[in-house]
């Protein structure tokens, strides 16, 4: 017998629950619209204050002659699929080149990504080790970038948090995961030091956190 999968994901939900949730969402659009409208209204005042404090100027007034830095961004992701007796663990990071002037001749050789897929036994430490492996990949990629501006996801504290969590649970981690993390750790820490010190005068590293848990 062929099982027919409904295209409507709400078919199995109680109708009253769906109606109740939709009723509570009625004024979300109005509140968001008001918030955006308030920001738009104070835009001119903010620009005026920035000009008065000489914080808002033309790029031509800052750079003589103007320069056109190249940039790239590095990001990563990981996933853990829990099966009946094992976990499928996947981690990857990728670098994407951004703006570059037509005269730019620098070339970043491929591959500009790292990836790892493992099948391991269930373990509570898997999440921590896998996220740290992903972060090690990101750091190792970012430090190799030949561009002037290198963006990476998270704050400058994020790599230390991920790596510290992994080290605290390393003793109980599956051997395959532990081995892969250990191989990447030394290079990642060296890359982190280089990023934080940022000694090159023609290159900067920019951490871009989407949010922080320290409200």
C-alpha positions, 0 to 999 in steps of 0.5 A: 500500500502506497502512503500518500503524503499530504502537501499541507503540513497543517492537516494533522494539527488541531484546527483550533490551535492553528486559528489561535496561533494565527490570531496572535500574529495579527499585529506583528506586521503592524509592529514591524512596520512601525519599527521600520517607520520610526527608524526611517524618521530619525535617519536624517537626524542621525546623518546630521549628528554624524556630519556635525561630529565629522564622522560622516565624510566622502571616501575621497576625503579619507583616501588620497588617492582612493583605494579599492580593497578586495574582500572575501568571506569565510563561513562554515556549517555542520550537521549531525544526523542521528540514526538508529545506532550511529551518527552521520557527522558532516562539517564544512567551511567555504570561502567566497570571493567578493568585490575586486577591481577589474585590474586585480591580478591576485588569484586565490588557488582552489580549493577554497573549502574544507569538508569532512564526513564521518560515521561514528557511534552515538556520543554526547561530545560529538556536537562540541567536537564537530562544531570545533572542527568546523571552526578550525576549518574556517580559521585555516581558510581565512588566514590563507586569503590573499585579500585586503578584507577578510570577513568571517562569521561570529565574533573574535571570541567565537573560535575560543568558545568552540575550541574550549568546549571541544577540549573539555569533552575531548576525552569522551569523544569518538576516536575518529572525531578526536583524531580529526580535531587534533590534526586541525587544532594546531594549525587553527590556533596559529591561524587565530593568533595571526588573525588577532594580531593582524600585522599586515598593513594591507589586510584586516580581518573582520568578525561579523557576529549575527547576534550575541548571547550576552544581552 
